[in-house]
């Protein structure tokens, strides 16, 4: 069995969705402090965005107090689409209008006993309260008051709800290309994709631009200019300390295949992008060091788009590319971690450190209790797919690497959409992203740095101090050396 060695070509693979990026940040912090050598940063989902930042030595911003995970958030990263949010608030108003007469009658259950009690205590105030309330109640339910205003208000608010939903549906239909046929009825365009990922996309694209802009006061350009600038920075800096090669994977909904984008050094670049028998390599492999570099922001936006609940990100490829200017729908796919590992093996990677967001090894009495909300159910479906892929991935690529090392939490109440924290029913407390980040830091030490680097005798650097709390669980190590 082969041990870990920093002399081998090593990739850090980040897998997860949405809030799982906080766990990635904690693991990166620990590996950075320990001086672990990473040749290739790779990722899918939110891990793709994390990898893009870390590849150009920008990982420190992920665990900074002003970073995307620890700073105070003014809105969720994944939120209900605007028409649904407006319709939701209008529905609350409608419920208040309809139930207002009932609430007045229920108030009598408080006023009359209170007046009777005051009368029993010899106070004349009780009779005045009861009499005044009775007169006001009679007036409210008589004539052109509540019997007239409540139905009118209910009809107005209810009509506003219908118009909002109809307008949102029409807008969703018109914003899509004409060739995208909706076969489930006019309402399906809004109901089938109730969430939007615009906020988290803006967070990471803005962070990426701030990193490559540096101290310059340039205004933020359009997305493809950011991609071109990022490609230039990465390719010119490869080989420098803190800079790594990059590989990310997203899924093409229309072509039913994965798209792998990479920026690699020679001698690995040429054979990686070379033609393969029976495969349209140009359709599935994008060289970020070439013209495809301008697509990086779009690819990151697609990676931040879950496969369910959110409209796939529409990417228009350049006219000179394989797709000849076509618009393709791209999104994330939880089980694409296996494809990513296969491509890393093709890029000459010899050992990989896989970091997962969802729980990989649940323990007794630590099983999460499913929430009743739609985002809870969607998050459970995504986490199930991702966790199963994490468990199956080492076996699927067995024999391709000298070592596969897994760092993933045993238990976490935070799901993909819980970017503002989540209530942990197992421990009856609120779990925050700061705790998830700290857990990633601790798990990196207890599952990789101490057992793997320590056992290899090549522990590069020990962090001087850490105030991130207690450790969690045991390390997970899977070495699959084909040489035995």
N, C-alpha and C positions, 0 to 999 in steps of 0.2 A: 504494500500500500504506500502510495506516494504522499509525502508531506508537502505542506505549503512552502513555496519558495518565492521571494521577491525577484528572483532572477528570471522567472517565467513571465511571459506576456499575460497580464492580468486585466480582467474587465470587472467593473462594478455595474451590476444590473439592478435597476430600480423599477419595481413593479407596484402599481397601486392606482387608486382613483381618488381625486378630490382631496379630502382631508388627510388621506394617507401620506401626503407629501410632508406633513409635519414629522412623521416617523422617519422618513428619508433624511430630513434635515438633521435629526439627532444622530443618526448613524454616520452621516458625513462628518459631523463635528468630531465624533470619537475617532474615526479613521484619520481625519486631518491631524488631530493632536498626536496620534500614534505614529504618524509619518508613513502610513501604508502607501506603497507605490501602486498607482492605478494608471494603466496604459490606455484603456478605452473606457469612457463613460457611456453607458447604454441605458435605455429606458423605454417603457411604454406607459400610457396613461399620464398621470401627473409626474411619473418618473422620467418621462421624456423631457418635460420642461425643466425638471431638476437637473437632469444630465446636461442639458444645453447650457445652463448657468455654470455648473461645476466644471465643464470642459474648458472654460476660459477663466478658471480660477475665481469664480464668483460665488462659490458655495457658502462663504461666510455670511453673505447677506441673507441666506435662508434662515439662519438661527439668530440673527440679530434682532434686538427689540423692535426695530422698525421694519423687519422683514415681513413677508406675506403671511406668516403663521403666528407670530407673537404680537403684532400690533393690533390695536383696537379696530374691529371691523364695523363699518357703518352699514353694511348690507351683506347678505349671504353670497357666497361665490356662485352657488347654483340657486336660482330663485324662480318662482312661478313667473310665467310669461305675463307681460304687462296687462293684456286684456283679462286674463284670469284673476290677476290681483285686483283690478278695478271691479270686476264682477263680484269677487269675494266680499269686498268692502260694501258694495251696494246691497248684497244679499244680507249682510249684517244689519244695514239700515232698514231693509225691508222687513226683516224679522222684528226689529224694534217697533216699527210702525204698526205691524199686525198685532203684536202682543201688548201694545200700550194699553188698550182698554182692559185687557185681562189683568195687567199689573195694577191698574187703578182699583179693580175689584179686590185684588189680593191685599192692597193697602188697607182696605176696610177691616181685614182680619187683625190688623195691628191697631188701627185707630179706635175702633169700637171697644175692644177689651181695655185699652189704655184709658178711654173716657170712663168706662164703668169702674175701673179701679180708682180713678180720681174721685168719682162720686162716692164710693165706699169710704174713702178717706175724708169725706166731708168737704171736698173742694168743689166750688161751683165752676171751676175751669173745665172740668170733664164734660159737663153738659154743653158748654160753649164750643168745645172742640168737636164733639159728636154732631151737634147741630150745624155748625159751619161746614164740616166735611160732607154731611148728608146733602145740604143745599147745593154745594159745589158739584157733588157727584151727580145730582139730579139735573143740574143745568148742563153738565158736560155731555150727558147721554140724551139730552133732549134737543129737538129742533135741528138747526143746521150746523151742529158742532161735530162731535165725534162720529155720529152715524154718517155724516157727509164727508168730512175731511179724511178720515182713515181710509176708506175705499179709494178715494182719489189719489191720496199719497201713495198707497200700495200699488195702484196701477201705474203711476208715474215711475216709481223706483223699479218695479218689475219690468216695465218697458225699457228702462235704461239698462238693466241687466241683459235683456235679450239683444238690444242694439249693440252693446259692448261685445258680447260673444260673437254676434254675427259679423261685426266689423273686424274683430280679430281674426276670424276664420277667413274672410275675404282677403284681408291683408296677407295672411299666411299663404293663401293660394296664389295671389298676385306676385308675391316676392320670390316664388320658386320659378325655375325655368319652365317654359310652356310644355316641354316634353315630359316633365315629371307628372305622371298621371296619378291622381288620388282615387282609389277604387273603393273606398269605404264610405262614401257620402260626403256631403259638403262640410259636415261638422267634424269629420275625422282629422282634418288638417290642424285643428287646435287641440282636440282631446288627446290624440295619440302622442303628442310631444308637449306635455304641460310645462316643462322646465326649460330654462335657457342658461347657457354657459358664458354669456358675454362678460360678466364681471370677472370671473377667474381668468379668462383669456386676456382681458385688459391688464390685470395685475401682473401676469408673467411677461407679457410683451413689453409693458412699461419697465419692469425690472430689468429685462434684457437690454432695452435701449439705454437705460440709465447706466448699465455696466459697460457697454461698449462705447458710450459717449464719453465716459470719464468726466473730467472737470470742465469740458467744453460746455458752453451755454447754447448749443444748437437746439433748435426746436425739433420736436419729434416728427420724423418724416413718415411717409406712407410705409405700410408693412413690408413691401418688397425691397425698399431701399434699406430697411433695417436688416433684412435677410442678407442682402449683398454685403453690407458692412460687417455683419457677424461672420460671414464666410471668409472675408478678407482677414479679419482679426485672427480667426482660428487657424487658417492655413499658414499665415505668416508667423504664428507663434508656436506651432507644433514643435516639440522638442525642448521648449523652455520649461523651467520648473513650474509646477502647478497647472500646466496646460495639458489636456489629454485629447486623444482622438474621440470621435463622437459617433454613436449609432442609435437611431430611434426607429420605432416601427409603428405604423398606423394601418388601418384596414380600409380598403376601397369597397364601399357598399355596392357600387354599380358593377365593378368587375369581379366581385366576390373573391378578392385576393388581398394579401397583405402588401404594403408598400414599405420598403426598407430604405432609409436615408442615412448616409454615412459620410464622414470626413475622415479619411485614413491616410496614414503615411506609407510611403514606399518602404519595402517591397510588397506590402499587403494590398495597396490600393488597386493596382492593375489587375491582378488575378481575381479580386473580389468583384469587380464590375465587368469582367470579361464575359463573353457569350458562353452560355451553357447549353448542352444538348437537350432539346425538347422544352426549353424554357425561354420565354420572351423576357430576357433579363432587363432590357431597357424599360419594360412596362412596370417592373416591380422594384428596381434598384435605382436610387437617385444619388448622384455624386454631389454632395454639398460643397465640395471644393471647386466645382465647375458651375455652370449656369444655373443648375438646380438650387444653388445656395439661396437664391432669392425667395424660394418657396418655404424656407424654414419657419417663418412666423405662421404661415398657413398650416404647416404640418404640426406645429405645436398646438395651434388652436384645435386641430382635429384630434390630437392626442388627449386634449383636455375635454373632449366631448364623449361622454359615456355612450355605450351602444344602445341604451334604453332610456326613454324619458326625455331625451334632448334631440333636437333636429340635427342630423349630420352636418358637418361643416362643408360648405360648398367651395371647392378649390378649382380655379380655372388654370389649367396648365399652359405654359408658353406655347406659341405656335410652332417653335422649332423642336419641341419635345416629342416623345413617342405618341402622346395623345393629341397632338396637332391642335392645341387650343381648346380642347373639350373641357367642360366643367364636370368634375367628379365629386361625389359625396364621400367624404372621409370621416372616420370616427375611430374610437379606441375599441379594442377587443381584449377581454381579460386573458383568454388563453393564448394570446399571441406571444406570451413569454417564451413558449417553446420555439416558435419561429425565430425569435430574437437570439436565443441561445444557439440555434443552428447556424445563423448568419455570423455570429461571433466566432464559432468554430471555423467557418470558412474564411474569416479574416485573420486567422492565425492565433487566436486567443488560446492559451493553454490552461488557464484556471480562471474561475469566475466566483465572485462573491455576489449572491443573489439577496436582495433586500425586498421583502414583501410588506405590504401594508395591512391586509386583513389577517386575522388570527390563523395560524397554521397548525397549532397543536393544542386544541382546547383541552382543559383539564376538568376533573370532577368539580361540580358546583361552581364552575366559572363559565357555563354556557350562557350566551346572551339571550335575552328574552325579546322576541320580535315586537317592534312597535306597530301601531295600528295605522299610522299615516302613510300616504302614498310614497313619500320619499324614503320612509323606513323600508317599505316593501321593495322598492326599486334598489335601494342600497343593499338589502339582503341578497337579492338576485345577483348583483354585481360581485359582492363579496364571495358568494358561493362559487361563482365561476373562477374568480381569481385565486381563491384558496385551493380549489381542486387543481388548478393549473400549477400552482407552486409545489404542491405535493407530487404531482406527476412529472414535472419538468426534469428533475435529476435522472429519473429512470429513462425518460424519452431521449435524453442526450448521452446516455451511458456509453462510455468508451471514447467520447469525443474530447474530454478534458481530463487533465491529471487530477483535478480537484474541483468539486462544487461545494461551496460553503453557503449555508442558508442562515439569514438573520431575519426573524419575523416574530411578532408578539404572540404570546400564548393566548392572551385575552385582551380585548379592547372594545369598549362600548361605542366608540366613535366609528361611524360608518362613512361611506364616501361623501355623502352630502352634509355631514355634521361639521361644517367648518366653524361653527360657533360653539362647539362642544356638544356633549350628549350626557343624558342621565344614565348612569350605570346601575341597572336593576340588580345585578349580582352583588354589588357592594353598597347599594342604596346611597349613592352620592353622585355629584356632577363631575364628569371628567372633562378636562379642558385640553386644548391643543398643546398648551405648554407642557402638560403632563405626558402627552403622547410623544412630544419631541424628547423629553427627558427619558422616556422609556426606550426610545430608539438609541439614545446615547448609552444607556446602561446595557441594553441587549447587545450592542456592538462589542462592548467590553467582555461581557460574560459568555457570549456565544462565538466570538471570533478572535478578538485581540488576545484575551488571556489563554483560552484553550488551544487556539490554532497557532498564533504567532509565538506564544510562550513555549508551546511544545516543539516548534520548529527550531527554537534557539536563535531566531533572527528577528527578535522583537526590536523594531527600529528606534522607537522613542516612547517613553512612559510619560503620560501627562502628570504634571506636578501635583495639581489639586483638582478636585471635582466636588461641587456642592449639589449635584443633581439627585441625591437620594439613594435609596436602597436598590439592590440588584433584583432582577427578575429571572427565575428559571435557570435552566441549564443550556449549554451550547448545543447547537445542531451542526454536525459535521458529516459530510458525505463525500468521501474520496472515491473516485471512479477511475483509477489509473488502468488503462488497457494493458499495461505491461505487468500488472500484478504487483 
